[in-house]
Amino acid sequence: MTSLRFDAVAEASRRKPVEVISPVERPSEFFGKKVFNRQKMYKYLPSKVYDKLIDVIDNGAQLDRSIADAVAAGMKQWADENGVTHYTHWFQPLTEGTAEKHDAFIEHDGKGGMIEEFSGKLLVQQEPDASSFPSGGIRSTFEARGYSAWDPTSPVFIIDDTLCIPTIFISYTGEALDYKAPLLRALHAVNVAATDVCHYFYPDVKKCISNLGWEQEYFLVDEDLYAARPDLMLTGRTLMGHSSAKDQQMDDHYFGTIPERVQAFMKDLEIQALELGIPCKTRHNEVAPNQFECAPIFEETNLAVDHNMLLMSLMKKVARKHGFQVLLHEKPFDGINGSGKHNNWSLSTDTGILLHGPGKTPEDNLRFMVFIVETLMGVYKHNGLLKASIMSATNAHRLGANEAPPAIISSFLGKQVSDILDHIEKADKKDLFNIKGKEGVTIDIPEIPDILRDNTDRNRTSPFAFTGNRFEFRAVGSEANCASAMIVLNTAVAEALTDFKKRVDAIIAKGEDKFSAIIDVLRADIKTCAPIHFDGNGYSDEWVAEAEKRGLDTEKSCPVIFDRYLDDASIKMFESMGVMKENELKARNEVKWETYTKKLQIEARVLGDLSMNHIIPVATHYQSQLAKNVENMMDIFGAEEGKKLSERNLKIIKEIAERTSIIEKGVEDLVNARKVANKIEDAREKAVAYHDTVESKFQPIRYQIDKLELVVADELWTLPKYRELLFIR
């Protein structure tokens, strides 16, 4: 075991970049090569079938089962031409990953042979075992049946020899067991609500689209070094490890020259991603050593979520080819920046209007302010729920660590937008609003220039920042499914817009002018949502105190934060918007609490194992070597002089004894705390116990181990150190 670390270091140091052969075509020519996109649909489907399917995709028309066989036949023909032999329903269960069961196209021909077949029935629906996925009690162990159903709005794609069909995943009784089903419902809700409000300004708008652009941060670690770290392999993060003498303090990694091996990995990843229709645009070094980022062009939210889940899976596959392991954990290394996944979100119309962007006319700018303010209303009313949507056992390590937003949801708007809101709220309405007969409407809102997006500095401490024509939800964790945050955000905004329209219509019904009614409600909402607006330093202690005064959620305990899903306001919102029912919310919380507990259980067991079977034996072995040296020195020089000459060694021997004793006691306390917590049957109470009484035992043990790493001879230390994990690439 002693040599394993050095063998891994040697092997990692010898690796050369893997040659990546670029396609002869330009990226625009092979983009979507492995996707059954509109171009392929048009080629392989009958024209009437194509038109009906496009109507389903674009306009939300009901999927006509009569066309399913024709669509399946077209897909099968395309798949055959690409060497495909299997198909799978690709879905996103509550495991934070994806799932797939591969079936061959073959069927009995009734004559003792086989035929290849793919029917509309197989395309539209499959029956995975629902009892084998987290369901929070919706499905009992003996109740196995669940269904996956085709989502035609997300295109089918090919991975290796398999046709992958994006689907929702529901129980036999109809409850959602995945992220996609409630996401689609949330996107429908915000489409309806935003379209209704748009009609005040643009009667020709037929549809509003939720857009998402994610920024995927990640670490790369050589696979041999990774294999020599059991904590990385089993938990995704290092449970011990002293900081490297050099890490990120020189600020020399961010946007620096991309290492050659990493460049080859990125090139390979981009080629395969583009073939799968993932519009990768940006790649660069991130702040921490061996930390990188990939970001696409923004897309419709459902498609963007699918693409992110697909990319995370693809990253792991491509990394292995290049001798790397991808770390998607939000905080794999202590003391340096963790990884997030900023979600850049906006709404747009089918006519090309960006609803969170300013316009050229007073009416356009009034629309702009309406959608800004109603977004803030949703965020304000459900700030605790939004925090719950991005919270996890892993993301909790990153939030508030002077590298990521604090665990308090607030919104940064910038000076110009802030001033405009203040002006609308406080100006005399007669001066603010004026109708000049047939000449139209005049609204005295200060001019919003085209350069709005760039005229105010960004605030990196803001969890939900306005960035010119969109909002950036910066609190989302790197290994999260974006759907979790997008479900809550889109539903919250849908509710706010629905309520806005209801109140405006009530004023109009009393005889007031449309624009006057809009201003009335807008002014009231600006005042209501003011507590969520904060442009200052989110890391300051003063902000925590101020946030509490404003009534914002300041809870830091991960399992307790999940309670926000079951608040009366949350249940009412989800049910009224048709996104999820109360029993689905309760079930999901059960899954969240169980997942939290299991992750801490694994970490506790790994930490205990490494402490007792790696660290202490290594430390005591070195201690024995030192003791033998002291004994020899006394034999040679006599007891008094030998002791004097061995002063440093005696000090280290004592330090090792003290620290290993503390570690042993710490591990014993950790085990006992787990035993007590494991007896708790209630999922929430068990998760809270793990947070309060188990996780709190990790750091004291780690502290002693990290100190021992500085003391024990380097040649004896069995685990790859931070300097090797972070700088060998």
Secondary structure, DSSP 8 states (H G I E B T S, - for coil): -HHHHHHHHHHHHH---------SS-HHHHTTTTB--HHHHHHHS-HHHHHHHHHHHHH-----GGGHHHHHHHHHHHHHHTT--EEEEEB-BTTSS-B--EEESEEE-SSSSEEE---HHHHHEE--BGGGS--TTSS-TT--BEEEEE-TTS--EEETTEEEEEEEEEETTS-B-BSHHHHHHHHHHHHHHHHHHHTTT-TT---EEEEEEEEEEEEEEEHHHHHT-HHHHHHSS-S-----SSSSTT--STT----HHHHHHHHHHHHHHHHTT--EEEEEE-SSTTEEEEEE--EEHHHHHHHHHHHHHHHHHHHHHTTEEEE--S-SSTTS---BEEEEEEEEETTS-BTTS--SSHHHHHHHHHHHHHHHHHHHHTHHHHHHHH--TTGGGTTTSSSS--SS--EE--HHHHHHHHHHHHS-HHHHEEE-GGG-EEE------GGGGGSS---TT-SEEE-SSSEEETT-BTTS-HHHHHHHHHHHHHHHHHHHHHHHHHHHHTT--HHHHHHHHHHHHHHHTGGGB--S-TTSHHHHHHHHHTT------HHHHGGGGGSHHHHHHHHHTTS--HHHHHHHHHHHHHHHHHHHHHHHHHHHHHIIIIIHHHHHHHHHHHHHHHHHHHHHH-HHHHHHHTHHHHHHHHHHHHHHHHHHHHHHHHHHHHHHHHT--SHHHHHHHIIIIIGGGHHHHHHHHHHHHHHS-GGG--S--HHHHHH--
